[in-house]
Amino acid sequence: MRLPRSRSAFAHGRNRGLTLVEVMVSLGLATALIGLVTTSSLYGSRCFAALGNYEDLDAKSRYALDAETRAIRQSTAVVAFSTNSTSPSLTLTNANRGQTVQLTYNPTARTVSLQMTGQPTITLLTGCDAWNFALFQRTPTFTSTNFLFIPATNSSGVLDPTLCKLISMSWKCSRTILNQKVNTENVQTAQVVLRNKVN
């Protein structure tokens, strides 16, 4: 004769624990899921930081271009320049306003600054890896294949700032993520004519 099972026997069977295999599989799946979420969130954060860096690079380059071209176009002459690697600089004058304009690149601080007479120094570019300029006699002429620039050199072949009518500038900036240089912009270039220069 079979005896009916008591309720406590049924309850005991339903409350049994997990086996070691079930625990290991659950831990493995949880670890994989946490790893996937962490990796995707780090990748997403890095992408958002990179987008922010590129937006900052673009905005700073446009701002620098506007400020540099405005200052150079209003100038009447180049009065001095330095192309040495420690602190390249370009000094112009606006005789009509009695104003001096100086553009300076600091390779240590990686900045390009603009100083105008009677005004505070403005930092145009930060995180700047290179800033160069070249002086030319006049606006370029177009040949059948390319543009021809004539350097502002005298008869001895030495650069003479008094002959300068056009300034060609180039710069390249970068940004970092977690102290690693990650985002670098393409080389930016500009050719600016001294509109107020009397030939």
C-alpha positions as CSV (number, residue, x, y, z in Angstrom):
1,M,0.0,0.0,0.0
2,R,1.3,3.4,-1.0
3,L,1.2,6.2,1.4
4,P,0.5,9.7,0.1
5,R,3.3,12.2,0.3
6,S,3.0,14.9,2.8
7,R,3.1,18.6,1.8
8,S,6.5,19.1,3.4
9,A,8.0,16.5,1.1
10,F,6.7,18.4,-2.0
11,A,8.0,21.7,-0.6
12,H,11.4,20.3,0.1
13,G,11.7,19.1,-3.5
14,R,10.9,22.5,-4.9
15,N,13.3,24.4,-2.7
16,R,16.5,22.5,-3.6
17,G,19.6,24.7,-4.4
18,L,21.5,25.1,-7.7
19,T,24.1,22.6,-8.7
20,L,27.8,23.6,-9.2
21,V,27.4,23.4,-13.0
22,E,24.4,25.8,-12.9
23,V,26.3,28.3,-10.8
24,M,29.4,28.2,-13.0
25,V,27.3,28.7,-16.2
26,S,25.4,31.6,-14.5
27,L,28.7,33.2,-13.5
28,G,30.1,32.8,-16.9
29,L,27.1,34.4,-18.6
30,A,27.1,37.2,-16.1
31,T,30.8,37.9,-16.6
32,A,30.4,37.9,-20.4
33,L,27.4,40.2,-20.2
34,I,29.2,42.7,-17.8
35,G,32.3,42.6,-20.1
36,L,30.2,43.3,-23.2
37,V,28.4,46.2,-21.4
38,T,31.7,47.7,-20.1
39,T,33.4,47.4,-23.5
40,S,30.5,49.0,-25.4
41,S,30.3,51.8,-22.8
42,L,34.0,52.5,-23.0
43,Y,33.9,52.5,-26.8
44,G,30.9,54.8,-26.8
45,S,32.6,57.2,-24.4
46,R,35.8,57.2,-26.5
47,C,33.7,57.9,-29.7
48,F,31.9,60.8,-28.0
49,A,35.2,62.2,-26.7
50,A,36.7,61.9,-30.2
51,L,33.7,63.7,-31.8
52,G,34.0,66.5,-29.2
53,N,37.7,66.7,-30.0
54,Y,37.2,67.1,-33.7
55,E,34.5,69.7,-33.1
56,D,36.9,71.6,-30.9
57,L,39.7,71.4,-33.5
58,D,37.4,72.6,-36.2
59,A,36.0,75.5,-34.2
60,K,39.5,76.6,-33.0
61,S,40.9,76.5,-36.5
62,R,38.1,78.5,-37.9
63,Y,38.4,81.1,-35.1
64,A,42.2,81.3,-35.6
65,L,41.8,81.7,-39.4
66,D,39.3,84.5,-38.9
67,A,41.5,86.4,-36.4
68,E,44.7,85.9,-38.4
69,T,43.2,86.9,-41.8
70,R,41.5,89.9,-40.3
71,A,44.7,91.2,-38.7
72,I,46.9,90.4,-41.7
73,R,44.6,91.9,-44.3
74,Q,44.4,95.2,-42.5
75,S,48.2,95.4,-42.1
76,T,50.3,97.6,-44.3
77,A,53.6,95.8,-44.1
78,V,55.6,93.0,-42.5
79,V,58.2,94.6,-40.3
80,A,59.9,91.5,-38.8
81,F,59.8,87.7,-38.7
82,S,61.6,84.8,-37.1
83,T,61.5,81.3,-38.4
84,N,63.7,79.7,-35.6
85,S,62.3,76.5,-34.0
86,T,62.2,77.9,-30.5
87,S,59.6,80.6,-31.1
88,P,58.6,81.4,-34.7
89,S,56.9,84.8,-35.0
90,L,55.6,87.2,-37.5
91,T,55.3,91.0,-36.8
92,L,53.2,93.3,-39.0
93,T,52.2,96.9,-38.8
94,N,49.1,98.8,-39.7
95,A,50.4,102.3,-40.4
96,N,46.9,103.6,-40.9
97,R,45.9,102.8,-37.3
98,G,49.4,103.0,-35.7
99,Q,49.0,99.4,-34.6
100,T,51.5,96.5,-34.5
101,V,50.3,92.9,-34.8
102,Q,52.4,89.9,-33.7
103,L,51.7,86.2,-34.3
104,T,53.8,83.9,-32.2
105,Y,54.1,80.1,-32.0
106,N,55.2,78.6,-28.7
107,P,56.2,74.9,-29.4
108,T,56.6,74.1,-25.7
109,A,53.1,75.3,-24.7
110,R,51.8,74.3,-28.2
111,T,50.0,77.6,-28.7
112,V,49.6,80.2,-31.3
113,S,48.9,83.7,-29.9
114,L,48.0,87.1,-31.4
115,Q,49.2,90.3,-29.8
116,M,47.9,93.7,-31.1
117,T,48.9,97.0,-29.8
118,G,46.8,98.2,-26.9
119,Q,44.9,94.8,-26.6
120,P,45.5,91.7,-24.5
121,T,47.2,88.7,-26.0
122,I,44.7,86.2,-27.5
123,T,45.5,82.5,-27.7
124,L,44.2,81.5,-31.1
125,L,45.3,77.8,-31.1
126,T,45.9,75.3,-28.4
127,G,47.4,71.8,-28.8
128,C,49.2,73.1,-31.9
129,D,51.8,70.6,-33.1
130,A,53.2,72.9,-35.9
131,W,52.7,76.4,-37.2
132,N,54.6,77.7,-40.2
133,F,54.5,80.6,-42.5
134,A,56.1,81.8,-45.8
135,L,56.4,85.2,-47.3
136,F,55.7,85.9,-51.0
137,Q,55.9,89.0,-53.2
138,R,52.4,89.0,-54.6
139,T,49.3,86.9,-55.1
140,P,50.1,83.7,-57.0
141,T,49.7,83.4,-60.8
142,F,48.1,80.3,-62.3
143,T,50.1,78.4,-64.8
144,S,48.6,75.6,-66.9
145,T,49.2,73.0,-64.1
146,N,49.5,74.8,-60.8
147,F,49.9,78.1,-58.9
148,L,53.2,79.9,-59.0
149,F,54.3,81.7,-55.8
150,I,57.2,84.2,-55.9
151,P,59.1,84.3,-52.6
152,A,59.7,87.7,-51.0
153,T,63.4,87.6,-51.6
154,N,65.7,90.4,-52.7
155,S,68.4,90.3,-55.5
156,S,70.7,88.4,-53.1
157,G,68.1,85.7,-52.5
158,V,67.5,86.7,-48.9
159,L,63.9,87.0,-47.5
160,D,63.0,90.7,-47.4
161,P,59.8,91.5,-45.4
162,T,59.4,94.8,-47.2
163,L,58.7,92.9,-50.4
164,C,56.0,90.7,-48.8
165,K,52.5,91.1,-50.2
166,L,51.2,87.6,-49.4
167,I,51.6,85.4,-46.3
168,S,51.0,81.6,-46.5
169,M,50.4,79.9,-43.2
170,S,49.9,76.3,-42.2
171,W,49.2,74.6,-38.9
172,K,48.3,71.3,-37.4
173,C,46.7,70.6,-34.0
174,S,45.8,67.5,-32.1
175,R,43.8,66.5,-29.0
176,T,44.3,63.8,-26.4
177,I,42.1,61.2,-24.7
178,L,43.4,59.8,-21.4
179,N,46.8,61.5,-22.1
180,Q,47.2,59.8,-25.4
181,K,47.3,61.8,-28.6
182,V,44.4,60.4,-30.5
183,N,42.7,63.0,-32.7
184,T,44.8,65.0,-35.2
185,E,43.4,67.3,-37.7
186,N,44.6,67.6,-41.3
187,V,47.1,70.4,-42.0
188,Q,45.2,73.7,-42.2
189,T,46.5,76.3,-44.7
190,A,45.7,79.8,-45.6
191,Q,47.1,82.4,-48.0
192,V,46.4,86.0,-46.9
193,V,47.1,89.1,-48.9
194,L,48.1,92.4,-47.2
195,R,45.3,94.5,-48.8
196,N,46.5,97.8,-47.4
197,K,50.1,97.4,-48.5
198,V,51.2,100.1,-50.9
199,N,53.4,98.6,-53.7
